[in-house]
Amino acid sequence: VQLQASGGGLVQAGGSLRLSCEVSGRTSRRYGMGWFRQAPGKEREFVAAKRYSGDTTYYADSVKGRFTMSRDNAKNTASLQMNSLKPEDTAVYYCAADMEPYAILSQLRFTSSYDDWGQGTLVTVSS
């Protein structure tokens, strides 16, 4: 599948942003979705993930309570609502799809679990 992330921008600390991810291609299949981020000079890190069923969301400890991931399977979209943003949230944010239809949620924190990635959208949080 192809993924297109959008919604990044510049925001002050304490502010909010909402990222969106549109999925196209072989969307008739079940797939898990995740959000990752990569700050300059750092490795890509896990942010949040949902299986196709969407019953549970897995969050990184660093964003728990501040970020909310949702997905709409009918529209093949996912979003990441980011509140109480901090300067350390500054990064390029990527959405990704895992084409394993019955992925184990805890495995979705690993970049190696994903088959397809979007191009990323830059989020900059100023202090």
Accessible surface in RSA format (square Angstrom, percent):
REM  Atomic radii and reference values for relative SASA: ProtOr
REM  Chains: A
REM  Algorithm: Lee & Richards
REM  Probe-radius: 1.40
REM  Slices: 20
REM RES _ NUM      All-atoms   Total-Side   Main-Chain    Non-polar    All polar
REM                ABS   REL    ABS   REL    ABS   REL    ABS   REL    ABS   REL
RES VAL A   1    24.77  16.3   0.04   0.0  24.73  59.6   0.40   0.4  24.36  66.1
RES GLN A   2   114.80  64.2 110.09  80.5   4.71  11.2  60.41 128.6  54.39  41.3
RES LEU A   3    13.09   7.3   0.00   0.0  13.09  32.9   1.02   0.7  12.07  32.5
RES GLN A   4   103.05  57.6 102.11  74.6   0.93   2.2  38.71  82.4  64.34  48.8
RES ALA A   5     2.53   2.3   0.00   0.0   2.53   5.8   0.00   0.0   2.53   6.7
RES SER A   6    54.97  46.4  51.59  68.9   3.37   7.8  35.99  76.6  18.98  26.6
RES GLY A   7    36.98  45.6   0.00   N/A  36.98  45.6  24.43  67.0  12.56  28.1
RES GLY A   8    29.26  36.1   0.00   N/A  29.26  36.1   2.29   6.3  26.97  60.4
RES GLY A   9    29.63  36.5   0.00   N/A  29.63  36.5  29.44  80.8   0.19   0.4
RES LEU A  10   133.58  74.4 101.19  72.4  32.39  81.4 101.19  71.1  32.39  87.2
RES VAL A  11    24.16  15.9  18.80  17.0   5.36  12.9  24.16  21.0   0.00   0.0
RES GLN A  12   137.23  76.7 134.93  98.6   2.30   5.5  37.04  78.8 100.19  76.0
RES ALA A  13    49.36  45.4  26.51  40.9  22.84  52.0  26.51  37.3  22.84  60.5
RES GLY A  14    55.76  68.8   0.00   N/A  55.76  68.8  30.18  82.8  25.58  57.3
RES GLY A  15    22.12  27.3   0.00   N/A  22.12  27.3  21.26  58.3   0.87   1.9
RES SER A  16    57.48  48.6  38.27  51.1  19.22  44.3  21.89  46.6  35.60  49.9
RES LEU A  17    35.83  20.0  30.94  22.1   4.90  12.3  35.83  25.2   0.00   0.0
RES ARG A  18   129.22  54.3 114.60  58.4  14.62  34.8  46.83  64.0  82.39  49.9
RES LEU A  19     0.00   0.0   0.00   0.0   0.00   0.0   0.00   0.0   0.00   0.0
RES SER A  20    44.05  37.2  43.55  58.1   0.50   1.1  19.24  41.0  24.81  34.8
RES CYS A  21     0.06   0.0   0.00   0.0   0.06   0.1   0.03   0.1   0.03   0.0
RES GLU A  22   109.92  63.1 107.81  81.6   2.10   5.0  23.14  44.8  86.78  70.8
RES VAL A  23    10.92   7.2   0.00   0.0  10.92  26.3   0.21   0.2  10.72  29.1
RES SER A  24    61.08  51.6  57.73  77.0   3.35   7.7  45.28  96.4  15.80  22.1
RES GLY A  25    50.97  62.9   0.00   N/A  50.97  62.9  24.82  68.1  26.15  58.6
RES ARG A  26   161.80  67.9 155.12  79.1   6.68  15.9  65.26  89.2  96.53  58.5
RES THR A  27    33.23  23.6  22.45  22.8  10.77  25.7   1.27   1.7  31.96  48.3
RES SER A  28   114.95  97.1  71.26  95.1  43.69 100.7  58.61 124.8  56.35  78.9
RES ARG A  29    93.80  39.4  87.57  44.6   6.22  14.8  32.35  44.2  61.45  37.2
RES ARG A  30    85.56  35.9  82.46  42.0   3.10   7.4  28.49  38.9  57.07  34.6
RES TYR A  31     1.57   0.7   1.55   0.9   0.01   0.0   0.22   0.2   1.35   1.7
RES GLY A  32     1.95   2.4   0.00   N/A   1.95   2.4   0.82   2.3   1.13   2.5
RES MET A  33     1.45   0.8   1.45   1.0   0.00   0.0   0.61   0.5   0.84   1.1
RES GLY A  34     0.24   0.3   0.00   N/A   0.24   0.3   0.00   0.0   0.24   0.5
RES TRP A  35     0.35   0.1   0.35   0.2   0.00   0.0   0.01   0.0   0.34   0.6
RES PHE A  36     0.57   0.3   0.57   0.4   0.00   0.0   0.57   0.3   0.00   0.0
RES ARG A  37    13.16   5.5  13.16   6.7   0.00   0.0   2.00   2.7  11.15   6.8
RES GLN A  38    59.73  33.4  56.21  41.1   3.52   8.4  10.73  22.8  49.01  37.2
RES ALA A  39    22.65  20.8  19.55  30.2   3.11   7.1  19.55  27.5   3.11   8.2
RES PRO A  40   117.71  85.8  90.07  82.1  27.64 100.5 102.13  84.3  15.58  96.8
RES GLY A  41    92.44 114.0   0.00   N/A  92.44 114.0  45.74 125.5  46.70 104.6
RES LYS A  42   143.99  70.2 131.69  80.8  12.30  29.3  82.35  74.1  61.63  65.7
RES GLU A  43   153.08  87.9 140.97 106.6  12.11  28.8  57.25 110.7  95.82  78.2
RES ARG A  44    77.07  32.4  58.13  29.6  18.94  45.1  14.51  19.8  62.56  37.9
RES GLU A  45    79.55  45.7  75.08  56.8   4.47  10.6  30.15  58.3  49.40  40.3
RES PHE A  46    26.46  13.2  16.98  10.5   9.48  24.7  16.98  10.3   9.48  27.1
RES VAL A  47     0.27   0.2   0.27   0.2   0.00   0.0   0.27   0.2   0.00   0.0
RES ALA A  48     0.00   0.0   0.00   0.0   0.00   0.0   0.00   0.0   0.00   0.0
RES ALA A  49     0.00   0.0   0.00   0.0   0.00   0.0   0.00   0.0   0.00   0.0
RES LYS A  50    22.49  11.0  22.49  13.8   0.00   0.0   5.89   5.3  16.60  17.7
RES ARG A  51    82.08  34.5  81.78  41.7   0.30   0.7  11.41  15.6  70.67  42.8
RES TYR A  52    58.56  27.3  56.65  32.2   1.91   5.0  21.52  16.2  37.04  45.7
RES SER A  53    66.41  56.1  32.01  42.7  34.40  79.2  39.38  83.8  27.03  37.9
RES GLY A  54    21.73  26.8   0.00   N/A  21.73  26.8   6.46  17.7  15.27  34.2
RES ASP A  55    99.72  69.9  59.38  59.1  40.34  95.4  41.25  97.1  58.48  58.3
RES THR A  56    68.32  48.6  63.73  64.6   4.59  10.9  44.68  60.0  23.65  35.7
RES THR A  57    30.75  21.9  10.89  11.0  19.86  47.3   5.13   6.9  25.62  38.7
RES TYR A  58    65.08  30.4  63.56  36.2   1.52   4.0  40.83  30.7  24.25  29.9
RES TYR A  59    39.71  18.5  35.12  20.0   4.59  11.9  28.74  21.6  10.97  13.5
RES ALA A  60    19.71  18.1  13.27  20.5   6.44  14.6  19.71  27.8   0.00   0.0
RES ASP A  61   122.32  85.7  98.59  98.1  23.73  56.1  37.91  89.2  84.41  84.2
RES SER A  62    63.03  53.3  41.21  55.0  21.82  50.3  49.61 105.6  13.42  18.8
RES VAL A  63     0.36   0.2   0.36   0.3   0.00   0.0   0.36   0.3   0.00   0.0
RES LYS A  64   120.35  58.7 100.69  61.8  19.66  46.8  62.76  56.5  57.59  61.3
RES GLY A  65    82.03 101.2   0.00   N/A  82.03 101.2  43.03 118.1  39.00  87.3
RES ARG A  66    31.79  13.3  27.13  13.8   4.66  11.1  25.98  35.5   5.81   3.5
RES PHE A  67     4.82   2.4   0.00   0.0   4.82  12.5   0.00   0.0   4.82  13.8
RES THR A  68    76.40  54.3  75.09  76.1   1.31   3.1  47.52  63.8  28.87  43.7
RES MET A  69     4.15   2.2   0.00   0.0   4.15   9.9   0.00   0.0   4.15   5.5
RES SER A  70    45.81  38.7  45.56  60.8   0.25   0.6  37.32  79.5   8.49  11.9
RES ARG A  71    35.74  15.0   5.97   3.0  29.77  70.9   7.56  10.3  28.17  17.1
RES ASP A  72    54.71  38.3  49.37  49.1   5.33  12.6  23.84  56.1  30.87  30.8
RES ASN A  73    49.80  34.3  34.01  32.9  15.79  38.0  14.95  36.0  34.85  33.7
RES ALA A  74    98.55  90.6  57.13  88.2  41.43  94.2  69.71  98.2  28.85  76.4
RES LYS A  75   151.91  74.1 130.45  80.0  21.45  51.1  80.52  72.5  71.39  76.0
RES ASN A  76    32.37  22.3  31.20  30.1   1.17   2.8   2.33   5.6  30.04  29.0
RES THR A  77    39.99  28.4  38.30  38.8   1.68   4.0  28.21  37.9  11.78  17.8
RES ALA A  78     2.97   2.7   0.00   0.0   2.97   6.8   2.08   2.9   0.89   2.4
RES SER A  79    11.58   9.8  11.34  15.1   0.24   0.6   9.47  20.2   2.11   3.0
RES LEU A  80     0.00   0.0   0.00   0.0   0.00   0.0   0.00   0.0   0.00   0.0
RES GLN A  81    44.40  24.8  44.38  32.4   0.02   0.1  20.29  43.2  24.11  18.3
RES MET A  82     0.00   0.0   0.00   0.0   0.00   0.0   0.00   0.0   0.00   0.0
RES ASN A  83    58.31  40.2  58.31  56.3   0.00   0.0  16.00  38.5  42.30  40.9
RES SER A  84    59.95  50.7  54.99  73.4   4.96  11.4  19.46  41.4  40.48  56.7
RES LEU A  85     1.75   1.0   0.00   0.0   1.75   4.4   0.00   0.0   1.75   4.7
RES LYS A  86    87.05  42.5  86.49  53.1   0.55   1.3  40.30  36.3  46.74  49.8
RES PRO A  87    55.98  40.8  49.10  44.8   6.88  25.0  49.45  40.8   6.54  40.6
RES GLU A  88   121.84  70.0  95.76  72.4  26.08  62.1  62.34 120.6  59.50  48.6
RES ASP A  89     0.34   0.2   0.34   0.3   0.00   0.0   0.00   0.0   0.34   0.3
RES THR A  90    34.61  24.6  31.29  31.7   3.32   7.9  29.42  39.5   5.18   7.8
RES ALA A  91     1.73   1.6   1.07   1.7   0.66   1.5   1.73   2.4   0.00   0.0
RES VAL A  92    44.56  29.3  44.28  40.1   0.28   0.7  44.28  38.5   0.28   0.8
RES TYR A  93     0.00   0.0   0.00   0.0   0.00   0.0   0.00   0.0   0.00   0.0
RES TYR A  94    33.14  15.5  33.14  18.9   0.00   0.0   8.48   6.4  24.66  30.4
RES CYS A  95     0.18   0.1   0.18   0.2   0.00   0.0   0.18   0.5   0.00   0.0
RES ALA A  96     0.00   0.0   0.00   0.0   0.00   0.0   0.00   0.0   0.00   0.0
RES ALA A  97     0.00   0.0   0.00   0.0   0.00   0.0   0.00   0.0   0.00   0.0
RES ASP A  98     7.74   5.4   7.74   7.7   0.00   0.0   0.00   0.0   7.74   7.7
RES MET A  99    19.16   9.9  17.50  11.6   1.66   4.0  18.22  15.5   0.94   1.2
RES GLU A 100    87.66  50.3  81.04  61.3   6.62  15.8  33.67  65.1  53.99  44.1
RES PRO A 101    48.54  35.4  43.18  39.4   5.36  19.5  43.18  35.7   5.36  33.3
RES TYR A 102   156.82  73.2 135.89  77.3  20.93  54.5 103.42  77.7  53.40  65.8
RES ALA A 103     8.37   7.7   3.72   5.7   4.65  10.6   6.82   9.6   1.55   4.1
RES ILE A 104   114.41  65.1 110.09  82.0   4.31  10.4 112.00  80.7   2.40   6.5
RES LEU A 105    31.43  17.5  29.79  21.3   1.63   4.1  29.79  20.9   1.63   4.4
RES SER A 106    45.26  38.2  42.49  56.7   2.77   6.4  30.86  65.7  14.40  20.2
RES GLN A 107    81.03  45.3  81.03  59.2   0.00   0.0  21.67  46.1  59.36  45.0
RES LEU A 108     0.08   0.0   0.08   0.1   0.00   0.0   0.08   0.1   0.00   0.0
RES ARG A 109    92.43  38.8  83.98  42.8   8.45  20.1  19.84  27.1  72.58  44.0
RES PHE A 110    82.52  41.3  80.19  49.7   2.33   6.1  82.52  50.0   0.00   0.0
RES THR A 111    57.79  41.1  50.77  51.5   7.02  16.7  20.45  27.5  37.34  56.5
RES SER A 112   105.55  89.2  67.75  90.4  37.80  87.1  57.28 122.0  48.28  67.6
RES SER A 113    28.94  24.5  12.39  16.5  16.55  38.1  14.50  30.9  14.44  20.2
RES TYR A 114    16.77   7.8   0.00   0.0  16.77  43.6   0.20   0.2  16.57  20.4
RES ASP A 115    87.17  61.1  56.82  56.6  30.35  71.8  16.63  39.1  70.54  70.3
RES ASP A 116    38.58  27.0  35.11  34.9   3.47   8.2   5.84  13.7  32.74  32.7
RES TRP A 117    76.98  30.9  49.16  23.8  27.82  65.3  37.16  19.8  39.82  64.6
RES GLY A 118     7.24   8.9   0.00   N/A   7.24   8.9   1.20   3.3   6.05  13.5
RES GLN A 119   101.11  56.5  71.05  51.9  30.06  71.6  70.54 150.1  30.57  23.2
RES GLY A 120    11.88  14.6   0.00   N/A  11.88  14.6   0.13   0.4  11.74  26.3
RES THR A 121    17.90  12.7  12.48  12.7   5.42  12.9   7.39   9.9  10.52  15.9
RES LEU A 122   104.05  57.9  93.88  67.2  10.17  25.6  93.88  65.9  10.17  27.4
RES VAL A 123     0.00   0.0   0.00   0.0   0.00   0.0   0.00   0.0   0.00   0.0
RES THR A 124    46.18  32.8  46.18  46.8   0.00   0.0  36.57  49.1   9.61  14.5
RES VAL A 125     7.61   5.0   0.00   0.0   7.61  18.3   0.00   0.0   7.61  20.6
RES SER A 126    42.22  35.7  35.66  47.6   6.56  15.1  35.52  75.6   6.70   9.4
RES SER A 127   130.05 109.9  68.17  91.0  61.88 142.5  55.04 117.2  75.01 105.1
END  Absolute sums over single chains surface
CHAIN  1 A     6414.9       4963.8       1451.1       3274.6       3140.3
END  Absolute sums over all chains
TOTAL          6414.9       4963.8       1451.1       3274.6       3140.3
